[in-house]
Amino acid sequence: MRKYLILTILIGLLTSCGEYQRVLKSTDYDYKLDYARRAFNEKKYVQASTILTDVITVFKGTEKAEESLYLLAMSHYENKDYASSGAYFRTYYSRYPKGKYTELARFHCGYGYYLDSPEPQLDQSGTLEAIKELQAFLDYFPKSDKVSVAQNAIFELQDKLTLKEFQNAQLYYNLGSYLGNNYEAAVIVAKNAIKDYPYSKYKEELEMLILKARYQEANQSVDEKKADRFRVVIDEYYSFINNYPDSPNREEADNIFKIASKYITD
């Protein structure tokens, strides 16, 4: 029984491979498209995309062009080649702004870039592209059943961008006074991140970093500047505890406040 099953599978594979080779050589493009559909449904995405790359050129301007282009984009998408799929999805929705698959093309274009978004420490141009495409999808199709998925993806991407900025601010903070006032740079980066992404889950950490940077800046200042700079520290402290009264960093913040208060005489 097992030998029969293995033989059946082998025959099926050989038959399938044989047909694929025939399709590659065929000049019957309707047959090619039909095979590409079947290959896609059978999750043979490389075969489908290879055939469709040839087909879309021939079918351009015909009624089959729209389906062929979308199917090619989806083949690359399902094969996790999001850069190629994104390029074809863009071509599709630019060529067919009110096409049969335009909503799905716009969604998958952005979501593919979301899935391909790099780690925070790397260049984030792909992340920005994903946000741009997903936001365009939301603008064009605000009532789509994929709205919540797109919104959540955007929030995740924005958090990734915020994390990158937090890491940059932390780097400046760690450099301290090395070759200049890096604490001020840490504050600027952190405040810009809060301004750009006010709802990020990293907002509390950014605000705490600002407080710590202001404290270090004041503590390392010359005597004549300490009072003014510690007043800034106290302002940052009140801002932080008002926003996060139950923060796990509350004890550290309170200690900073106690030290800063000693330098304020009025």
C-alpha positions in Angstrom: 0.0 0.0 0.0 2.8 2.4 1.0 4.8 1.6 -2.2 1.6 2.3 -4.3 1.1 5.6 -2.5 4.7 6.7 -3.2 4.5 5.6 -6.8 1.3 7.6 -7.2 2.9 10.7 -5.8 6.0 10.3 -8.0 3.8 10.0 -11.1 1.9 13.1 -10.0 5.1 15.1 -9.6 6.5 13.9 -12.9 3.2 14.7 -14.7 3.1 18.1 -13.0 6.7 18.9 -13.9 6.1 17.7 -17.5 3.1 20.0 -17.9 5.0 23.0 -16.5 7.8 22.5 -19.1 5.2 22.3 -21.8 3.5 25.5 -20.5 6.9 27.3 -20.6 7.4 26.4 -24.2 3.8 26.9 -25.3 2.6 29.9 -27.3 -1.0 29.4 -26.2 -1.3 32.2 -23.7 -4.8 31.3 -22.6 -3.4 27.9 -21.7 -0.5 29.6 -19.8 -3.0 31.8 -17.9 -5.1 28.8 -17.0 -2.1 26.9 -15.8 -0.9 29.9 -13.8 -4.3 30.1 -12.0 -4.1 26.4 -11.2 -0.5 26.7 -10.0 -1.4 29.6 -7.8 -4.3 27.7 -6.2 -2.0 24.8 -5.6 0.5 27.2 -3.9 3.1 26.8 -6.6 3.9 30.5 -6.5 7.2 30.4 -8.2 5.7 28.5 -11.2 2.8 30.9 -11.3 4.9 34.0 -11.2 7.3 32.7 -13.9 4.4 32.0 -16.3 2.6 35.2 -15.5 5.6 37.4 -16.1 5.5 36.2 -19.7 1.7 36.4 -19.9 1.2 40.0 -18.7 3.1 41.4 -21.6 1.0 39.6 -24.2 -2.3 40.4 -22.5 -1.6 44.1 -21.9 -4.6 46.1 -23.1 -6.9 43.1 -23.2 -9.6 42.0 -20.7 -7.3 39.4 -19.2 -4.6 41.9 -18.4 -6.1 43.0 -15.1 -6.4 39.5 -13.6 -2.9 38.5 -14.9 -1.2 41.5 -13.3 -3.0 41.1 -10.0 -2.3 37.3 -9.9 1.4 38.0 -10.6 1.6 40.4 -7.7 -0.2 37.9 -5.4 2.2 35.1 -6.5 5.2 37.2 -5.4 3.3 38.2 -2.2 2.5 34.6 -1.2 6.1 33.7 -2.0 7.2 36.4 0.5 8.9 38.5 -2.1 7.3 41.7 -0.9 9.5 44.1 -2.8 8.5 42.5 -6.1 4.8 42.2 -5.1 4.7 45.8 -3.9 6.0 47.0 -7.3 3.4 45.0 -9.2 0.6 46.0 -6.8 1.5 49.6 -7.4 1.5 49.1 -11.1 -1.9 47.4 -10.8 -3.7 50.1 -8.8 -2.1 52.9 -10.9 -3.3 51.2 -14.1 -6.7 50.2 -12.7 -7.6 52.8 -10.0 -11.2 51.5 -9.9 -10.4 47.9 -10.9 -11.8 44.7 -9.6 -8.8 44.0 -7.3 -7.8 47.6 -6.4 -8.8 47.5 -2.8 -6.9 44.2 -2.2 -3.9 45.5 -4.2 -3.6 48.6 -2.1 -4.0 46.6 1.1 -1.5 43.9 0.2 1.0 46.4 -1.1 1.2 48.2 2.2 0.9 45.0 4.3 3.6 43.3 2.4 5.9 46.2 3.2 4.8 46.0 6.8 5.8 42.3 6.9 9.1 43.2 5.3 9.8 46.1 7.6 13.4 45.9 9.0 14.6 45.8 12.6 14.7 49.2 14.4 18.5 49.5 14.3 18.5 49.3 10.5 17.4 51.8 7.9 13.7 52.5 8.2 12.9 53.7 4.7 10.9 50.5 4.2 8.9 51.1 7.3 8.0 54.6 6.1 7.0 53.2 2.8 4.7 50.7 4.5 3.0 53.4 6.6 2.6 55.5 3.4 0.9 52.7 1.5 -1.3 51.5 4.4 -2.4 55.1 5.1 -3.3 55.5 1.4 -5.3 52.2 1.6 -7.2 53.7 4.6 -7.8 56.9 2.8 -9.2 55.2 -0.3 -11.1 52.4 1.4 -12.2 53.7 4.9 -15.0 51.1 5.1 -13.0 48.1 4.1 -13.2 45.0 6.3 -9.3 45.2 6.5 -9.3 48.7 8.1 -8.5 47.4 11.6 -5.7 45.2 10.3 -4.1 48.2 8.5 -4.5 50.5 11.5 -2.9 48.0 13.8 0.0 47.5 11.4 0.5 51.3 11.2 0.6 51.5 15.0 3.2 48.8 15.1 5.3 50.5 12.5 5.1 53.8 14.2 6.3 52.1 17.5 9.2 50.7 15.6 10.2 54.2 14.4 9.8 55.5 17.9 11.9 52.7 19.3 14.7 53.7 16.8 14.5 57.3 18.0 14.5 56.1 21.6 17.7 54.1 20.9 19.3 57.1 19.3 18.4 59.3 22.2 19.7 56.6 24.6 23.0 56.6 22.7 23.4 60.3 23.1 22.6 60.0 26.8 25.2 57.3 27.2 27.8 59.5 25.5 27.2 62.1 28.2 29.6 64.9 28.0 32.0 63.2 25.6 33.1 65.7 23.0 30.2 68.1 23.9 26.8 68.2 25.5 25.2 65.0 24.3 22.5 65.3 27.0 20.9 68.2 25.1 21.0 66.1 21.9 19.3 63.2 23.8 16.5 65.6 24.9 16.0 67.0 21.4 15.8 63.5 19.8 13.4 62.3 22.5 11.1 65.3 22.3 10.9 65.1 18.5 10.0 61.4 18.8 7.2 62.3 21.3 6.0 65.1 18.9 6.0 62.8 15.9 4.5 59.8 17.6 2.5 61.0 20.6 0.6 57.7 21.1 3.6 55.4 21.1 4.0 52.8 23.8 7.5 54.2 24.3 6.4 57.6 25.3 6.9 57.1 29.0 10.4 55.8 28.5 11.2 58.8 26.3 9.9 61.2 28.9 11.9 59.5 31.6 15.0 59.7 29.5 14.4 63.5 29.1 14.2 63.9 32.9 17.4 61.9 33.4 19.2 63.8 30.7 18.1 67.2 32.1 19.3 66.0 35.6 22.7 64.9 34.3 23.1 68.1 32.3 22.3 70.2 35.4 24.5 68.1 37.7 27.5 68.5 35.5 27.0 72.2 34.9 29.2 75.0 36.3 27.9 76.4 39.6 26.4 79.6 38.1 24.2 77.5 35.8 23.1 74.8 38.2 20.1 76.7 39.7 18.5 77.5 36.4 19.1 74.0 35.0 17.8 72.3 38.1 14.6 74.4 37.8 14.2 72.8 34.3 14.7 69.4 35.9 11.9 70.1 38.4 9.6 71.2 35.6 10.4 67.9 33.7 9.8 66.0 36.9 6.3 67.4 37.5 5.4 66.8 33.8 6.5 63.2 34.2 4.7 62.4 37.4 1.5 64.1 36.2 1.5 61.9 33.1 2.7 58.7 34.9 1.9 58.9 38.6 2.2 55.1 39.0 5.3 54.7 36.8 7.8 51.9 37.7 10.3 54.7 37.4 8.6 56.8 40.0 11.2 56.1 42.7 14.1 57.2 40.5 12.2 60.3 39.4 11.5 61.2 43.0 15.2 60.9 43.9 16.0 63.2 41.0 13.5 65.7 42.4 14.9 65.6 45.9 18.4 66.3 44.6 17.2 69.0 42.3 15.2 70.7 45.0 18.4 71.3 47.1 19.7 73.7 44.4 16.6 75.8 44.4 16.6 78.5 47.0 13.5 80.5 46.0 
